Amino acid sequence: MEINLRSEIEKLAIWYIPVAFITTTIASLYAIDIKQAMITGEILPGAYMALASAFPASLKLAINIVVAIWLYSQTKASNRKYLWFLFGLIANLIAALIYIAVLIYEQNASNKSLNTGRS
């Protein structure tokens, strides 16, 4: 099965870049607000550390979901679509890069077998 890899990567980028930008912006604004609250004494330093780390980590999940959905859509004809989805959810862009490497390898292997079959 031949797919346009460039087009598929562009589809991922169309969703990944805005989500990454929005989540990074929100996390930065949140960190500034929490730091300001600590400076003014509205929250304790220990609570600052907990709040400053928990919210950005939960925002990062949105980026992982984008990659997981992209991998799922790429592999929905496969019986391993849920495995790729979970891998994308956990590993983010590394999962996408591994998927692309596997895809290129499989396409090269199938092209080689077609070329040797014609000889």
PDB file as gemmi writes it, atoms N, CA and C in Angstrom:
CRYST1    1.000    1.000    1.000  90.00  90.00  90.00 P 1                      
ATOM      1  N   MET A   1       0.835  -1.170   0.000  1.00  0.00           N  
ATOM      2  CA  MET A   1       0.000   0.000   0.000  1.00  0.00           C  
ATOM      3  C   MET A   1       0.894   1.252   0.000  1.00  0.00           C  
ATOM      4  N   GLU A   2       0.780   2.030  -1.014  1.00  0.00           N  
ATOM      5  CA  GLU A   2       1.593   3.231  -1.180  1.00  0.00           C  
ATOM      6  C   GLU A   2       0.820   4.445  -0.655  1.00  0.00           C  
ATOM      7  N   ILE A   3       1.436   5.185   0.250  1.00  0.00           N  
ATOM      8  CA  ILE A   3       0.794   6.395   0.758  1.00  0.00           C  
ATOM      9  C   ILE A   3       1.717   7.575   0.527  1.00  0.00           C  
ATOM     10  N   ASN A   4       1.135   8.743   0.481  1.00  0.00           N  
ATOM     11  CA  ASN A   4       1.910   9.969   0.323  1.00  0.00           C  
ATOM     12  C   ASN A   4       2.383  10.394   1.711  1.00  0.00           C  
ATOM     13  N   LEU A   5       3.607  10.022   2.050  1.00  0.00           N  
ATOM     14  CA  LEU A   5       4.140  10.250   3.389  1.00  0.00           C  
ATOM     15  C   LEU A   5       4.227  11.741   3.713  1.00  0.00           C  
ATOM     16  N   ARG A   6       4.608  12.533   2.739  1.00  0.00           N  
ATOM     17  CA  ARG A   6       4.715  13.978   2.974  1.00  0.00           C  
ATOM     18  C   ARG A   6       3.356  14.568   3.356  1.00  0.00           C  
ATOM     19  N   SER A   7       2.331  14.173   2.647  1.00  0.00           N  
ATOM     20  CA  SER A   7       0.988  14.669   2.932  1.00  0.00           C  
ATOM     21  C   SER A   7       0.531  14.255   4.326  1.00  0.00           C  
ATOM     22  N   GLU A   8       0.822  13.035   4.708  1.00  0.00           N  
ATOM     23  CA  GLU A   8       0.410  12.541   6.021  1.00  0.00           C  
ATOM     24  C   GLU A   8       1.164  13.251   7.149  1.00  0.00           C  
ATOM     25  N   ILE A   9       2.441  13.528   6.942  1.00  0.00           N  
ATOM     26  CA  ILE A   9       3.215  14.256   7.949  1.00  0.00           C  
ATOM     27  C   ILE A   9       2.704  15.692   8.063  1.00  0.00           C  
ATOM     28  N   GLU A  10       2.322  16.277   6.929  1.00  0.00           N  
ATOM     29  CA  GLU A  10       1.749  17.623   6.955  1.00  0.00           C  
ATOM     30  C   GLU A  10       0.433  17.644   7.735  1.00  0.00           C  
ATOM     31  N   LYS A  11      -0.367  16.592   7.606  1.00  0.00           N  
ATOM     32  CA  LYS A  11      -1.608  16.507   8.383  1.00  0.00           C  
ATOM     33  C   LYS A  11      -1.312  16.491   9.876  1.00  0.00           C  
ATOM     34  N   LEU A  12      -0.282  15.751  10.262  1.00  0.00           N  
ATOM     35  CA  LEU A  12       0.118  15.729  11.671  1.00  0.00           C  
ATOM     36  C   LEU A  12       0.577  17.117  12.107  1.00  0.00           C  
ATOM     37  N   ALA A  13       1.379  17.775  11.295  1.00  0.00           N  
ATOM     38  CA  ALA A  13       1.905  19.100  11.645  1.00  0.00           C  
ATOM     39  C   ALA A  13       0.800  20.135  11.782  1.00  0.00           C  
ATOM     40  N   ILE A  14      -0.229  20.022  10.929  1.00  0.00           N  
ATOM     41  CA  ILE A  14      -1.344  20.973  10.977  1.00  0.00           C  
ATOM     42  C   ILE A  14      -2.023  20.947  12.345  1.00  0.00           C  
ATOM     43  N   TRP A  15      -2.089  19.793  12.962  1.00  0.00           N  
ATOM     44  CA  TRP A  15      -2.695  19.685  14.297  1.00  0.00           C  
ATOM     45  C   TRP A  15      -1.669  19.842  15.410  1.00  0.00           C  
ATOM     46  N   TYR A  16      -0.493  19.280  15.219  1.00  0.00           N  
ATOM     47  CA  TYR A  16       0.518  19.257  16.280  1.00  0.00           C  
ATOM     48  C   TYR A  16       1.021  20.656  16.629  1.00  0.00           C  
ATOM     49  N   ILE A  17       1.374  21.444  15.629  1.00  0.00           N  
ATOM     50  CA  ILE A  17       1.985  22.753  15.874  1.00  0.00           C  
ATOM     51  C   ILE A  17       1.046  23.690  16.636  1.00  0.00           C  
ATOM     52  N   PRO A  18      -0.208  23.880  16.198  1.00  0.00           N  
ATOM     53  CA  PRO A  18      -1.082  24.762  16.987  1.00  0.00           C  
ATOM     54  C   PRO A  18      -1.356  24.257  18.403  1.00  0.00           C  
ATOM     55  N   VAL A  19      -1.559  22.954  18.555  1.00  0.00           N  
ATOM     56  CA  VAL A  19      -1.818  22.410  19.895  1.00  0.00           C  
ATOM     57  C   VAL A  19      -0.592  22.605  20.784  1.00  0.00           C  
ATOM     58  N   ALA A  20       0.602  22.364  20.247  1.00  0.00           N  
ATOM     59  CA  ALA A  20       1.827  22.566  21.025  1.00  0.00           C  
ATOM     60  C   ALA A  20       1.993  24.034  21.403  1.00  0.00           C  
ATOM     61  N   PHE A  21       1.714  24.925  20.477  1.00  0.00           N  
ATOM     62  CA  PHE A  21       1.827  26.355  20.755  1.00  0.00           C  
ATOM     63  C   PHE A  21       0.822  26.787  21.823  1.00  0.00           C  
ATOM     64  N   ILE A  22      -0.406  26.365  21.678  1.00  0.00           N  
ATOM     65  CA  ILE A  22      -1.450  26.763  22.636  1.00  0.00           C  
ATOM     66  C   ILE A  22      -1.155  26.211  24.029  1.00  0.00           C  
ATOM     67  N   THR A  23      -0.790  24.940  24.114  1.00  0.00           N  
ATOM     68  CA  THR A  23      -0.521  24.355  25.428  1.00  0.00           C  
ATOM     69  C   THR A  23       0.708  24.973  26.078  1.00  0.00           C  
ATOM     70  N   THR A  24       1.733  25.277  25.285  1.00  0.00           N  
ATOM     71  CA  THR A  24       2.922  25.921  25.839  1.00  0.00           C  
ATOM     72  C   THR A  24       2.593  27.320  26.338  1.00  0.00           C  
ATOM     73  N   THR A  25       1.803  28.052  25.576  1.00  0.00           N  
ATOM     74  CA  THR A  25       1.399  29.401  25.988  1.00  0.00           C  
ATOM     75  C   THR A  25       0.574  29.357  27.272  1.00  0.00           C  
ATOM     76  N   ILE A  26      -0.392  28.472  27.326  1.00  0.00           N  
ATOM     77  CA  ILE A  26      -1.237  28.357  28.521  1.00  0.00           C  
ATOM     78  C   ILE A  26      -0.394  27.961  29.736  1.00  0.00           C  
ATOM     79  N   ALA A  27       0.523  27.000  29.536  1.00  0.00           N  
ATOM     80  CA  ALA A  27       1.370  26.565  30.648  1.00  0.00           C  
ATOM     81  C   ALA A  27       2.262  27.701  31.142  1.00  0.00           C  
ATOM     82  N   SER A  28       2.780  28.513  30.224  1.00  0.00           N  
ATOM     83  CA  SER A  28       3.632  29.643  30.617  1.00  0.00           C  
ATOM     84  C   SER A  28       2.840  30.691  31.391  1.00  0.00           C  
ATOM     85  N   LEU A  29       1.654  31.017  30.894  1.00  0.00           N  
ATOM     86  CA  LEU A  29       0.811  31.993  31.594  1.00  0.00           C  
ATOM     87  C   LEU A  29       0.412  31.476  32.970  1.00  0.00           C  
ATOM     88  N   TYR A  30       0.115  30.195  33.042  1.00  0.00           N  
ATOM     89  CA  TYR A  30      -0.255  29.580  34.309  1.00  0.00           C  
ATOM     90  C   TYR A  30       0.916  29.652  35.295  1.00  0.00           C  
ATOM     91  N   ALA A  31       2.121  29.345  34.808  1.00  0.00           N  
ATOM     92  CA  ALA A  31       3.300  29.384  35.675  1.00  0.00           C  
ATOM     93  C   ALA A  31       3.550  30.800  36.193  1.00  0.00           C  
ATOM     94  N   ILE A  32       3.336  31.802  35.348  1.00  0.00           N  
ATOM     95  CA  ILE A  32       3.507  33.191  35.777  1.00  0.00           C  
ATOM     96  C   ILE A  32       2.497  33.538  36.867  1.00  0.00           C  
ATOM     97  N   ASP A  33       1.237  33.130  36.672  1.00  0.00           N  
ATOM     98  CA  ASP A  33       0.197  33.402  37.680  1.00  0.00           C  
ATOM     99  C   ASP A  33       0.510  32.725  39.008  1.00  0.00           C  
ATOM    100  N   ILE A  34       0.949  31.485  38.948  1.00  0.00           N  
ATOM    101  CA  ILE A  34       1.255  30.744  40.172  1.00  0.00           C  
ATOM    102  C   ILE A  34       2.449  31.374  40.882  1.00  0.00           C  
ATOM    103  N   LYS A  35       3.460  31.775  40.110  1.00  0.00           N  
ATOM    104  CA  LYS A  35       4.637  32.400  40.713  1.00  0.00           C  
ATOM    105  C   LYS A  35       4.254  33.725  41.374  1.00  0.00           C  
ATOM    106  N   GLN A  36       3.410  34.488  40.705  1.00  0.00           N  
ATOM    107  CA  GLN A  36       2.954  35.757  41.272  1.00  0.00           C  
ATOM    108  C   GLN A  36       2.180  35.523  42.574  1.00  0.00           C  
ATOM    109  N   ALA A  37       1.359  34.481  42.595  1.00  0.00           N  
ATOM    110  CA  ALA A  37       0.597  34.158  43.804  1.00  0.00           C  
ATOM    111  C   ALA A  37       1.529  33.759  44.942  1.00  0.00           C  
ATOM    112  N   MET A  38       2.638  33.089  44.625  1.00  0.00           N  
ATOM    113  CA  MET A  38       3.593  32.713  45.661  1.00  0.00           C  
ATOM    114  C   MET A  38       4.310  33.952  46.186  1.00  0.00           C  
ATOM    115  N   ILE A  39       4.672  34.865  45.282  1.00  0.00           N  
ATOM    116  CA  ILE A  39       5.365  36.085  45.698  1.00  0.00           C  
ATOM    117  C   ILE A  39       4.476  36.928  46.609  1.00  0.00           C  
ATOM    118  N   THR A  40       3.212  37.016  46.276  1.00  0.00           N  
ATOM    119  CA  THR A  40       2.290  37.824  47.093  1.00  0.00           C  
ATOM    120  C   THR A  40       1.840  37.099  48.361  1.00  0.00           C  
ATOM    121  N   GLY A  41       2.213  35.842  48.502  1.00  0.00           N  
ATOM    122  CA  GLY A  41       1.878  35.097  49.703  1.00  0.00           C  
ATOM    123  C   GLY A  41       0.525  34.420  49.656  1.00  0.00           C  
ATOM    124  N   GLU A  42      -0.100  34.383  48.503  1.00  0.00           N  
ATOM    125  CA  GLU A  42      -1.413  33.737  48.387  1.00  0.00           C  
ATOM    126  C   GLU A  42      -1.311  32.218  48.462  1.00  0.00           C  
ATOM    127  N   ILE A  43      -0.164  31.673  48.055  1.00  0.00           N  
ATOM    128  CA  ILE A  43       0.062  30.223  48.179  1.00  0.00           C  
ATOM    129  C   ILE A  43       1.446  29.985  48.772  1.00  0.00           C  
ATOM    130  N   LEU A  44       1.631  28.841  49.387  1.00  0.00           N  
ATOM    131  CA  LEU A  44       2.906  28.480  49.990  1.00  0.00           C  
ATOM    132  C   LEU A  44       3.862  27.940  48.929  1.00  0.00           C  
ATOM    133  N   PRO A  45       5.171  28.029  49.166  1.00  0.00           N  
ATOM    134  CA  PRO A  45       6.139  27.541  48.178  1.00  0.00           C  
ATOM    135  C   PRO A  45       5.955  26.065  47.811  1.00  0.00           C  
ATOM    136  N   GLY A  46       5.600  25.231  48.778  1.00  0.00           N  
ATOM    137  CA  GLY A  46       5.370  23.812  48.477  1.00  0.00           C  
ATOM    138  C   GLY A  46       4.200  23.618  47.533  1.00  0.00           C  
ATOM    139  N   ALA A  47       3.151  24.364  47.750  1.00  0.00           N  
ATOM    140  CA  ALA A  47       1.986  24.306  46.865  1.00  0.00           C  
ATOM    141  C   ALA A  47       2.342  24.847  45.492  1.00  0.00           C  
ATOM    142  N   TYR A  48       3.222  25.838  45.471  1.00  0.00           N  
ATOM    143  CA  TYR A  48       3.682  26.394  44.186  1.00  0.00           C  
ATOM    144  C   TYR A  48       4.318  25.308  43.329  1.00  0.00           C  
ATOM    145  N   MET A  49       5.185  24.525  43.933  1.00  0.00           N  
ATOM    146  CA  MET A  49       5.883  23.468  43.186  1.00  0.00           C  
ATOM    147  C   MET A  49       4.882  22.438  42.658  1.00  0.00           C  
ATOM    148  N   ALA A  50       3.929  22.077  43.467  1.00  0.00           N  
ATOM    149  CA  ALA A  50       2.937  21.096  43.033  1.00  0.00           C  
ATOM    150  C   ALA A  50       2.076  21.644  41.903  1.00  0.00           C  
ATOM    151  N   LEU A  51       1.625  22.871  42.042  1.00  0.00           N  
ATOM    152  CA  LEU A  51       0.772  23.466  41.020  1.00  0.00           C  
ATOM    153  C   LEU A  51       1.536  23.770  39.740  1.00  0.00           C  
ATOM    154  N   ALA A  52       2.779  24.222  39.892  1.00  0.00           N  
ATOM    155  CA  ALA A  52       3.571  24.604  38.727  1.00  0.00           C  
ATOM    156  C   ALA A  52       3.941  23.397  37.866  1.00  0.00           C  
ATOM    157  N   SER A  53       3.978  22.215  38.458  1.00  0.00           N  
ATOM    158  CA  SER A  53       4.348  21.035  37.676  1.00  0.00           C  
ATOM    159  C   SER A  53       3.142  20.223  37.204  1.00  0.00           C  
ATOM    160  N   ALA A  54       2.069  20.227  37.934  1.00  0.00           N  
ATOM    161  CA  ALA A  54       0.924  19.371  37.596  1.00  0.00           C  
ATOM    162  C   ALA A  54       0.159  19.858  36.369  1.00  0.00           C  
ATOM    163  N   PHE A  55      -0.129  21.112  36.291  1.00  0.00           N  
ATOM    164  CA  PHE A  55      -0.946  21.628  35.185  1.00  0.00           C  
ATOM    165  C   PHE A  55      -0.230  21.520  33.837  1.00  0.00           C  
ATOM    166  N   PRO A  56       1.030  21.957  33.709  1.00  0.00           N  
ATOM    167  CA  PRO A  56       1.703  21.800  32.415  1.00  0.00           C  
ATOM    168  C   PRO A  56       1.826  20.339  31.986  1.00  0.00           C  
ATOM    169  N   ALA A  57       1.985  19.444  32.945  1.00  0.00           N  
ATOM    170  CA  ALA A  57       2.066  18.024  32.601  1.00  0.00           C  
ATOM    171  C   ALA A  57       0.745  17.527  32.029  1.00  0.00           C  
ATOM    172  N   SER A  58      -0.349  18.023  32.571  1.00  0.00           N  
ATOM    173  CA  SER A  58      -1.643  17.604  32.042  1.00  0.00           C  
ATOM    174  C   SER A  58      -1.897  18.222  30.667  1.00  0.00           C  
ATOM    175  N   LEU A  59      -1.373  19.416  30.420  1.00  0.00           N  
ATOM    176  CA  LEU A  59      -1.497  20.024  29.089  1.00  0.00           C  
ATOM    177  C   LEU A  59      -0.705  19.240  28.043  1.00  0.00           C  
ATOM    178  N   LYS A  60       0.422  18.684  28.459  1.00  0.00           N  
ATOM    179  CA  LYS A  60       1.241  17.904  27.536  1.00  0.00           C  
ATOM    180  C   LYS A  60       0.461  16.706  26.991  1.00  0.00           C  
ATOM    181  N   LEU A  61      -0.475  16.231  27.754  1.00  0.00           N  
ATOM    182  CA  LEU A  61      -1.304  15.115  27.306  1.00  0.00           C  
ATOM    183  C   LEU A  61      -2.059  15.457  26.023  1.00  0.00           C  
ATOM    184  N   ALA A  62      -2.439  16.713  25.854  1.00  0.00           N  
ATOM    185  CA  ALA A  62      -3.132  17.128  24.626  1.00  0.00           C  
ATOM    186  C   ALA A  62      -2.258  16.904  23.403  1.00  0.00           C  
ATOM    187  N   ILE A  63      -0.967  17.187  23.531  1.00  0.00           N  
ATOM    188  CA  ILE A  63      -0.034  16.965  22.416  1.00  0.00           C  
ATOM    189  C   ILE A  63       0.077  15.474  22.132  1.00  0.00           C  
ATOM    190  N   ASN A  64       0.172  14.674  23.176  1.00  0.00           N  
ATOM    191  CA  ASN A  64       0.265  13.223  22.992  1.00  0.00           C  
ATOM    192  C   ASN A  64      -0.997  12.669  22.332  1.00  0.00           C  
ATOM    193  N   ILE A  65      -2.145  13.226  22.670  1.00  0.00           N  
ATOM    194  CA  ILE A  65      -3.403  12.767  22.074  1.00  0.00           C  
ATOM    195  C   ILE A  65      -3.420  13.046  20.575  1.00  0.00           C  
ATOM    196  N   VAL A  66      -2.896  14.194  20.166  1.00  0.00           N  
ATOM    197  CA  VAL A  66      -2.825  14.518  18.732  1.00  0.00           C  
ATOM    198  C   VAL A  66      -2.001  13.472  17.995  1.00  0.00           C  
ATOM    199  N   VAL A  67      -0.838  13.134  18.533  1.00  0.00           N  
ATOM    200  CA  VAL A  67       0.017  12.129  17.888  1.00  0.00           C  
ATOM    201  C   VAL A  67      -0.659  10.764  17.905  1.00  0.00           C  
ATOM    202  N   ALA A  68      -1.293  10.413  19.009  1.00  0.00           N  
ATOM    203  CA  ALA A  68      -1.965   9.118  19.117  1.00  0.00           C  
ATOM    204  C   ALA A  68      -3.097   8.993  18.101  1.00  0.00           C  
ATOM    205  N   ILE A  69      -3.879  10.045  17.933  1.00  0.00           N  
ATOM    206  CA  ILE A  69      -4.973  10.011  16.955  1.00  0.00           C  
ATOM    207  C   ILE A  69      -4.420   9.918  15.538  1.00  0.00           C  
ATOM    208  N   TRP A  70      -3.335  10.633  15.269  1.00  0.00           N  
ATOM    209  CA  TRP A  70      -2.718  10.562  13.936  1.00  0.00           C  
ATOM    210  C   TRP A  70      -2.235   9.137  13.653  1.00  0.00           C  
ATOM    211  N   LEU A  71      -1.555   8.531  14.625  1.00  0.00           N  
ATOM    212  CA  LEU A  71      -1.086   7.156  14.432  1.00  0.00           C  
ATOM    213  C   LEU A  71      -2.255   6.193  14.248  1.00  0.00           C  
ATOM    214  N   TYR A  72      -3.307   6.395  15.017  1.00  0.00           N  
ATOM    215  CA  TYR A  72      -4.492   5.544  14.877  1.00  0.00           C  
ATOM    216  C   TYR A  72      -5.080   5.684  13.476  1.00  0.00           C  
ATOM    217  N   SER A  73      -5.186   6.914  12.997  1.00  0.00           N  
ATOM    218  CA  SER A  73      -5.762   7.114  11.657  1.00  0.00           C  
ATOM    219  C   SER A  73      -4.870   6.525  10.568  1.00  0.00           C  
ATOM    220  N   GLN A  74      -3.558   6.511  10.801  1.00  0.00           N  
ATOM    221  CA  GLN A  74      -2.634   5.927   9.830  1.00  0.00           C  
ATOM    222  C   GLN A  74      -2.739   4.403   9.791  1.00  0.00           C  
ATOM    223  N   THR A  75      -3.059   3.815  10.928  1.00  0.00           N  
ATOM    224  CA  THR A  75      -3.030   2.355  11.043  1.00  0.00           C  
ATOM    225  C   THR A  75      -4.407   1.740  11.225  1.00  0.00           C  
ATOM    226  N   LYS A  76      -5.478   2.477  10.926  1.00  0.00           N  
ATOM    227  CA  LYS A  76      -6.817   1.965  11.218  1.00  0.00           C  
ATOM    228  C   LYS A  76      -7.168   0.718  10.416  1.00  0.00           C  
ATOM    229  N   ALA A  77      -6.498   0.477   9.305  1.00  0.00           N  
ATOM    230  CA  ALA A  77      -6.738  -0.753   8.548  1.00  0.00           C  
ATOM    231  C   ALA A  77      -5.967  -1.937   9.150  1.00  0.00           C  
ATOM    232  N   SER A  78      -5.025  -1.637  10.016  1.00  0.00           N  
ATOM    233  CA  SER A  78      -4.189  -2.667  10.630  1.00  0.00           C  
ATOM    234  C   SER A  78      -4.859  -3.225  11.883  1.00  0.00           C  
ATOM    235  N   ASN A  79      -4.461  -4.435  12.245  1.00  0.00           N  
ATOM    236  CA  ASN A  79      -4.986  -4.991  13.491  1.00  0.00           C  
ATOM    237  C   ASN A  79      -4.172  -4.513  14.700  1.00  0.00           C  
ATOM    238  N   ARG A  80      -3.169  -3.665  14.462  1.00  0.00           N  
ATOM    239  CA  ARG A  80      -2.355  -3.111  15.552  1.00  0.00           C  
ATOM    240  C   ARG A  80      -2.627  -1.628  15.785  1.00  0.00           C  
ATOM    241  N   LYS A  81      -3.784  -1.153  15.361  1.00  0.00           N  
ATOM    242  CA  LYS A  81      -4.097   0.269  15.478  1.00  0.00           C  
ATOM    243  C   LYS A  81      -4.114   0.736  16.931  1.00  0.00           C  
ATOM    244  N   TYR A  82      -4.599  -0.098  17.842  1.00  0.00           N  
ATOM    245  CA  TYR A  82      -4.657   0.296  19.249  1.00  0.00           C  
ATOM    246  C   TYR A  82      -3.265   0.327  19.878  1.00  0.00           C  
ATOM    247  N   LEU A  83      -2.398  -0.547  19.424  1.00  0.00           N  
ATOM    248  CA  LEU A  83      -1.018  -0.552  19.905  1.00  0.00           C  
ATOM    249  C   LEU A  83      -0.309   0.739  19.498  1.00  0.00           C  
ATOM    250  N   TRP A  84      -0.476   1.134  18.243  1.00  0.00           N  
ATOM    251  CA  TRP A  84       0.120   2.386  17.778  1.00  0.00           C  
ATOM    252  C   TRP A  84      -0.507   3.581  18.503  1.00  0.00           C  
ATOM    253  N   PHE A  85      -1.806   3.531  18.748  1.00  0.00           N  
ATOM    254  CA  PHE A  85      -2.478   4.608  19.481  1.00  0.00           C  
ATOM    255  C   PHE A  85      -1.860   4.763  20.871  1.00  0.00           C  
ATOM    256  N   LEU A  86      -1.725   3.667  21.600  1.00  0.00           N  
ATOM    257  CA  LEU A  86      -1.137   3.718  22.943  1.00  0.00           C  
ATOM    258  C   LEU A  86       0.314   4.167  22.906  1.00  0.00           C  
ATOM    259  N   PHE A  87       1.052   3.696  21.910  1.00  0.00           N  
ATOM    260  CA  PHE A  87       2.445   4.097  21.772  1.00  0.00           C  
ATOM    261  C   PHE A  87       2.536   5.604  21.534  1.00  0.00           C  
ATOM    262  N   GLY A  88       1.653   6.150  20.699  1.00  0.00           N  
ATOM    263  CA  GLY A  88       1.627   7.589  20.457  1.00  0.00           C  
ATOM    264  C   GLY A  88       1.230   8.367  21.689  1.00  0.00           C  
ATOM    265  N   LEU A  89       0.328   7.820  22.459  1.00  0.00           N  
ATOM    266  CA  LEU A  89      -0.130   8.469  23.689  1.00  0.00           C  
ATOM    267  C   LEU A  89       0.996   8.564  24.715  1.00  0.00           C  
ATOM    268  N   ILE A  90       1.845   7.551  24.728  1.00  0.00           N  
ATOM    269  CA  ILE A  90       2.937   7.507  25.696  1.00  0.00           C  
ATOM    270  C   ILE A  90       4.203   8.194  25.177  1.00  0.00           C  
ATOM    271  N   ALA A  91       4.578   7.922  23.938  1.00  0.00           N  
ATOM    272  CA  ALA A  91       5.888   8.348  23.445  1.00  0.00           C  
ATOM    273  C   ALA A  91       5.864   9.600  22.576  1.00  0.00           C  
ATOM    274  N   ASN A  92       4.693  10.097  22.202  1.00  0.00           N  
ATOM    275  CA  ASN A  92       4.577  11.341  21.472  1.00  0.00           C  
ATOM    276  C   ASN A  92       5.298  11.265  20.120  1.00  0.00           C  
ATOM    277  N   LEU A  93       6.147  12.226  19.811  1.00  0.00           N  
ATOM    278  CA  LEU A  93       6.777  12.302  18.489  1.00  0.00           C  
ATOM    279  C   LEU A  93       7.735  11.153  18.212  1.00  0.00           C  
ATOM    280  N   ILE A  94       8.297  10.565  19.243  1.00  0.00           N  
ATOM    281  CA  ILE A  94       9.180   9.418  19.032  1.00  0.00           C  
ATOM    282  C   ILE A  94       8.387   8.275  18.405  1.00  0.00           C  
ATOM    283  N   ALA A  95       7.164   8.085  18.849  1.00  0.00           N  
ATOM    284  CA  ALA A  95       6.304   7.049  18.269  1.00  0.00           C  
ATOM    285  C   ALA A  95       6.022   7.357  16.806  1.00  0.00           C  
ATOM    286  N   ALA A  96       5.777   8.627  16.487  1.00  0.00           N  
ATOM    287  CA  ALA A  96       5.519   9.012  15.095  1.00  0.00           C  
ATOM    288  C   ALA A  96       6.755   8.772  14.239  1.00  0.00           C  
ATOM    289  N   LEU A  97       7.928   9.102  14.756  1.00  0.00           N  
ATOM    290  CA  LEU A  97       9.163   8.872  14.000  1.00  0.00           C  
ATOM    291  C   LEU A  97       9.424   7.382  13.778  1.00  0.00           C  
ATOM    292  N   ILE A  98       9.166   6.575  14.789  1.00  0.00           N  
ATOM    293  CA  ILE A  98       9.347   5.127  14.636  1.00  0.00           C  
ATOM    294  C   ILE A  98       8.351   4.582  13.619  1.00  0.00           C  
ATOM    295  N   TYR A  99       7.116   5.069  13.671  1.00  0.00           N  
ATOM    296  CA  TYR A  99       6.115   4.636  12.692  1.00  0.00           C  
ATOM    297  C   TYR A  99       6.561   4.986  11.274  1.00  0.00           C  
ATOM    298  N   ILE A 100       7.062   6.187  11.080  1.00  0.00           N  
ATOM    299  CA  ILE A 100       7.517   6.613   9.754  1.00  0.00           C  
ATOM    300  C   ILE A 100       8.695   5.762   9.295  1.00  0.00           C  
ATOM    301  N   ALA A 101       9.632   5.469  10.197  1.00  0.00           N  
ATOM    302  CA  ALA A 101      10.775   4.624   9.850  1.00  0.00           C  
ATOM    303  C   ALA A 101      10.315   3.223   9.449  1.00  0.00           C  
ATOM    304  N   VAL A 102       9.370   2.657  10.199  1.00  0.00           N  
ATOM    305  CA  VAL A 102       8.833   1.329   9.870  1.00  0.00           C  
ATOM    306  C   VAL A 102       8.125   1.359   8.522  1.00  0.00           C  
ATOM    307  N   LEU A 103       7.368   2.409   8.282  1.00  0.00           N  
ATOM    308  CA  LEU A 103       6.646   2.554   7.026  1.00  0.00           C  
ATOM    309  C   LEU A 103       7.612   2.637   5.840  1.00  0.00           C  
ATOM    310  N   ILE A 104       8.653   3.433   5.975  1.00  0.00           N  
ATOM    311  CA  ILE A 104       9.646   3.552   4.902  1.00  0.00           C  
ATOM    312  C   ILE A 104      10.333   2.209   4.676  1.00  0.00           C  
ATOM    313  N   TYR A 105      10.686   1.525   5.760  1.00  0.00           N  
ATOM    314  CA  TYR A 105      11.323   0.219   5.631  1.00  0.00           C  
ATOM    315  C   TYR A 105      10.411  -0.764   4.902  1.00  0.00           C  
ATOM    316  N   GLU A 106       9.140  -0.807   5.288  1.00  0.00           N  
ATOM    317  CA  GLU A 106       8.199  -1.733   4.642  1.00  0.00           C  
ATOM    318  C   GLU A 106       7.980  -1.392   3.175  1.00  0.00           C  
ATOM    319  N   GLN A 107       7.921  -0.110   2.853  1.00  0.00           N  
ATOM    320  CA  GLN A 107       7.748   0.283   1.454  1.00  0.00           C  
ATOM    321  C   GLN A 107       8.975  -0.092   0.632  1.00  0.00           C  
ATOM    322  N   ASN A 108      10.168   0.112   1.194  1.00  0.00           N  
ATOM    323  CA  ASN A 108      11.390  -0.278   0.484  1.00  0.00           C  
ATOM    324  C   ASN A 108      11.465  -1.786   0.306  1.00  0.00           C  
ATOM    325  N   ALA A 109      11.070  -2.528   1.322  1.00  0.00           N  
ATOM    326  CA  ALA A 109      11.088  -3.993   1.228  1.00  0.00           C  
ATOM    327  C   ALA A 109      10.101  -4.486   0.183  1.00  0.00           C  
ATOM    328  N   SER A 110       8.923  -3.885   0.124  1.00  0.00           N  
ATOM    329  CA  SER A 110       7.946  -4.316  -0.879  1.00  0.00           C  
ATOM    330  C   SER A 110       8.394  -3.919  -2.278  1.00  0.00           C  
ATOM    331  N   ASN A 111       9.031  -2.758  -2.416  1.00  0.00           N  
ATOM    332  CA  ASN A 111       9.552  -2.363  -3.729  1.00  0.00           C  
ATOM    333  C   ASN A 111      10.675  -3.288  -4.171  1.00  0.00           C  
ATOM    334  N   LYS A 112      11.524  -3.717  -3.246  1.00  0.00           N  
ATOM    335  CA  LYS A 112      12.604  -4.651  -3.574  1.00  0.00           C  
ATOM    336  C   LYS A 112      12.038  -5.989  -4.039  1.00  0.00           C  
ATOM    337  N   SER A 113      11.016  -6.470  -3.321  1.00  0.00           N  
ATOM    338  CA  SER A 113      10.438  -7.757  -3.698  1.00  0.00           C  
ATOM    339  C   SER A 113       9.746  -7.667  -5.050  1.00  0.00           C  
ATOM    340  N   LEU A 114       9.154  -6.537  -5.357  1.00  0.00           N  
ATOM    341  CA  LEU A 114       8.538  -6.359  -6.679  1.00  0.00           C  
ATOM    342  C   LEU A 114       9.605  -6.315  -7.762  1.00  0.00           C  
ATOM    343  N   ASN A 115      10.712  -5.652  -7.503  1.00  0.00           N  
ATOM    344  CA  ASN A 115      11.790  -5.553  -8.487  1.00  0.00           C  
ATOM    345  C   ASN A 115      12.481  -6.887  -8.706  1.00  0.00           C  
ATOM    346  N   THR A 116      12.673  -7.669  -7.657  1.00  0.00           N  
ATOM    347  CA  THR A 116      13.316  -8.983  -7.826  1.00  0.00           C  
ATOM    348  C   THR A 116      12.363  -9.975  -8.477  1.00  0.00           C  
ATOM    349  N   GLY A 117      11.084  -9.772  -8.301  1.00  0.00           N  
ATOM    350  CA  GLY A 117      10.096 -10.654  -8.934  1.00  0.00           C  
ATOM    351  C   GLY A 117      10.001 -10.439 -10.436  1.00  0.00           C  
ATOM    352  N   ARG A 118      10.368  -9.275 -10.917  1.00  0.00           N  
ATOM    353  CA  ARG A 118      10.309  -8.962 -12.346  1.00  0.00           C  
ATOM    354  C   ARG A 118      11.525  -9.445 -13.103  1.00  0.00           C  
ATOM    355  N   SER A 119      12.600  -9.709 -12.395  1.00  0.00           N  
ATOM    356  CA  SER A 119      13.832 -10.126 -13.078  1.00  0.00           C  
ATOM    357  C   SER A 119      13.694 -11.436 -13.769  1.00  0.00           C  
TER     358      SER A 119                                                      
END                                                                             
